[in-house]
Amino acid sequence: MTVAKVLCVDDAAADLTMIQKIVSGANVHVIAATGGREAIIRAKSEKPDLIFLDIVMPDMDGFAVMRELQKDPATKDIPVVFVSSKSQKADQLWAKMQGGKGFVPKPINEAAVLTEVNKF
């Protein structure tokens, strides 16, 4: 599958801008959300090929978003790559157990983001 559209979700403006810049620089259409509930709405309406999803957000954390996406037949097959400053081995394992297909630690590294985009 070629990734043509990516949903980037982060409540921190600087991190969201950084990941959007990296992904759009790879000639991929980027849509954004600044919270969990908005991410679910965007995922359903936009049908992205990939989602970069922050874990720690005030309205709904990334793991709760992931569970909601997996319940819906329209979004359950969209691969999710978690992005977080919580990057201990246990955090990465938990992200994988929640259904995440990848993990990008913060501070965001361009090579790590592009590696994830190119996996799908």
Contacts in CASP RR format, 6 or more apart in sequence:
PFRMAT RR
TARGET T0000
AUTHOR 0000-0000-0000
METHOD contacts of the structure
MODEL  1
MTVAKVLCVDDAAADLTMIQKIVSGANVHVIAATGGREAIIRAKSEKPDL
IFLDIVMPDMDGFAVMRELQKDPATKDIPVVFVSSKSQKADQLWAKMQGG
KGFVPKPINEAAVLTEVNKF
1 49 0 8 1.000
1 120 0 8 1.000
2 49 0 8 1.000
3 28 0 8 1.000
3 49 0 8 1.000
3 50 0 8 1.000
3 117 0 8 1.000
3 118 0 8 1.000
3 120 0 8 1.000
4 28 0 8 1.000
4 29 0 8 1.000
4 49 0 8 1.000
5 28 0 8 1.000
5 29 0 8 1.000
5 30 0 8 1.000
5 31 0 8 1.000
5 46 0 8 1.000
5 47 0 8 1.000
5 48 0 8 1.000
5 49 0 8 1.000
5 50 0 8 1.000
6 23 0 8 1.000
6 28 0 8 1.000
6 29 0 8 1.000
6 30 0 8 1.000
6 31 0 8 1.000
6 48 0 8 1.000
6 49 0 8 1.000
6 50 0 8 1.000
6 51 0 8 1.000
6 52 0 8 1.000
6 117 0 8 1.000
7 31 0 8 1.000
7 32 0 8 1.000
7 33 0 8 1.000
7 39 0 8 1.000
7 42 0 8 1.000
7 43 0 8 1.000
7 46 0 8 1.000
7 48 0 8 1.000
7 50 0 8 1.000
7 51 0 8 1.000
7 52 0 8 1.000
8 16 0 8 1.000
8 19 0 8 1.000
8 20 0 8 1.000
8 23 0 8 1.000
8 30 0 8 1.000
8 31 0 8 1.000
8 32 0 8 1.000
8 33 0 8 1.000
8 51 0 8 1.000
8 52 0 8 1.000
9 16 0 8 1.000
9 32 0 8 1.000
9 33 0 8 1.000
9 34 0 8 1.000
9 35 0 8 1.000
9 36 0 8 1.000
9 38 0 8 1.000
9 39 0 8 1.000
9 42 0 8 1.000
9 51 0 8 1.000
9 52 0 8 1.000
9 53 0 8 1.000
9 54 0 8 1.000
9 57 0 8 1.000
9 62 0 8 1.000
9 65 0 8 1.000
10 16 0 8 1.000
10 19 0 8 1.000
10 34 0 8 1.000
10 35 0 8 1.000
10 52 0 8 1.000
10 54 0 8 1.000
10 57 0 8 1.000
10 83 0 8 1.000
11 34 0 8 1.000
11 35 0 8 1.000
11 54 0 8 1.000
11 57 0 8 1.000
11 58 0 8 1.000
11 59 0 8 1.000
12 54 0 8 1.000
13 34 0 8 1.000
15 54 0 8 1.000
15 83 0 8 1.000
15 106 0 8 1.000
15 108 0 8 1.000
16 32 0 8 1.000
16 34 0 8 1.000
18 108 0 8 1.000
19 52 0 8 1.000
19 83 0 8 1.000
19 108 0 8 1.000
19 113 0 8 1.000
20 30 0 8 1.000
20 32 0 8 1.000
22 108 0 8 1.000
22 110 0 8 1.000
22 113 0 8 1.000
22 114 0 8 1.000
23 30 0 8 1.000
23 52 0 8 1.000
23 113 0 8 1.000
23 117 0 8 1.000
24 30 0 8 1.000
26 114 0 8 1.000
26 117 0 8 1.000
28 117 0 8 1.000
31 42 0 8 1.000
31 46 0 8 1.000
31 48 0 8 1.000
32 42 0 8 1.000
33 39 0 8 1.000
33 41 0 8 1.000
33 42 0 8 1.000
35 54 0 8 1.000
35 57 0 8 1.000
35 58 0 8 1.000
35 59 0 8 1.000
35 60 0 8 1.000
36 57 0 8 1.000
36 59 0 8 1.000
36 60 0 8 1.000
36 61 0 8 1.000
36 62 0 8 1.000
36 64 0 8 1.000
36 65 0 8 1.000
37 59 0 8 1.000
37 60 0 8 1.000
39 51 0 8 1.000
39 53 0 8 1.000
39 62 0 8 1.000
39 65 0 8 1.000
40 65 0 8 1.000
40 68 0 8 1.000
40 69 0 8 1.000
40 75 0 8 1.000
42 48 0 8 1.000
43 51 0 8 1.000
43 69 0 8 1.000
43 75 0 8 1.000
43 78 0 8 1.000
44 72 0 8 1.000
44 74 0 8 1.000
44 75 0 8 1.000
47 74 0 8 1.000
47 75 0 8 1.000
47 78 0 8 1.000
48 78 0 8 1.000
49 78 0 8 1.000
49 79 0 8 1.000
49 120 0 8 1.000
50 78 0 8 1.000
50 79 0 8 1.000
50 80 0 8 1.000
50 81 0 8 1.000
50 116 0 8 1.000
50 117 0 8 1.000
50 120 0 8 1.000
51 69 0 8 1.000
51 78 0 8 1.000
51 79 0 8 1.000
51 80 0 8 1.000
51 81 0 8 1.000
52 81 0 8 1.000
52 83 0 8 1.000
52 104 0 8 1.000
52 113 0 8 1.000
52 116 0 8 1.000
53 62 0 8 1.000
53 65 0 8 1.000
53 66 0 8 1.000
53 80 0 8 1.000
53 81 0 8 1.000
53 82 0 8 1.000
53 83 0 8 1.000
54 62 0 8 1.000
54 82 0 8 1.000
54 83 0 8 1.000
54 84 0 8 1.000
55 61 0 8 1.000
55 62 0 8 1.000
55 63 0 8 1.000
55 82 0 8 1.000
55 83 0 8 1.000
55 84 0 8 1.000
55 86 0 8 1.000
55 91 0 8 1.000
55 95 0 8 1.000
56 62 0 8 1.000
56 84 0 8 1.000
56 85 0 8 1.000
56 86 0 8 1.000
62 82 0 8 1.000
63 94 0 8 1.000
63 95 0 8 1.000
63 98 0 8 1.000
66 80 0 8 1.000
66 98 0 8 1.000
66 99 0 8 1.000
66 100 0 8 1.000
67 98 0 8 1.000
69 75 0 8 1.000
69 76 0 8 1.000
69 78 0 8 1.000
69 80 0 8 1.000
70 76 0 8 1.000
70 99 0 8 1.000
79 100 0 8 1.000
79 101 0 8 1.000
79 120 0 8 1.000
80 99 0 8 1.000
80 100 0 8 1.000
80 101 0 8 1.000
80 102 0 8 1.000
81 100 0 8 1.000
81 101 0 8 1.000
81 102 0 8 1.000
81 103 0 8 1.000
81 104 0 8 1.000
81 116 0 8 1.000
82 95 0 8 1.000
82 98 0 8 1.000
82 100 0 8 1.000
82 102 0 8 1.000
82 103 0 8 1.000
82 104 0 8 1.000
83 103 0 8 1.000
83 104 0 8 1.000
83 105 0 8 1.000
83 106 0 8 1.000
83 108 0 8 1.000
84 91 0 8 1.000
84 95 0 8 1.000
84 103 0 8 1.000
84 105 0 8 1.000
84 106 0 8 1.000
85 105 0 8 1.000
85 106 0 8 1.000
85 107 0 8 1.000
87 103 0 8 1.000
87 105 0 8 1.000
87 106 0 8 1.000
92 103 0 8 1.000
95 102 0 8 1.000
95 103 0 8 1.000
96 102 0 8 1.000
96 103 0 8 1.000
101 119 0 8 1.000
101 120 0 8 1.000
102 116 0 8 1.000
102 119 0 8 1.000
104 112 0 8 1.000
104 113 0 8 1.000
104 116 0 8 1.000
105 112 0 8 1.000
END
